[in-house]
Amino acid sequence: MATKTSKQDNGTTSQKKFVVTRSGIRVSEREYDNVSDATEEVDHWKKILATWPDGTKVTVEEYNDKKHRIY
């Protein structure tokens, strides 16, 4: 998957970051450079859901400052 870069005001480029979410709520502490880097953590959460199914879904989403911030 190709990542797009966006140009910021100071002239530097930034890559998109990805986080692991469970039903839209962030569960990963790390921010990944691409989707394939997050597969190990996705597998971990899928094993947990296989053991204790609760109807939630594990996905990798593009990082959003407002939606996925850590308090």
Secondary structure, 3 states (H helix, E strand, C coil): CCCCEEECCCCCEEECCEEEEECCEECCCCCECCHHHHHHHHHHHHHHHHHCCCCCCEEEEECCCCCCCCC
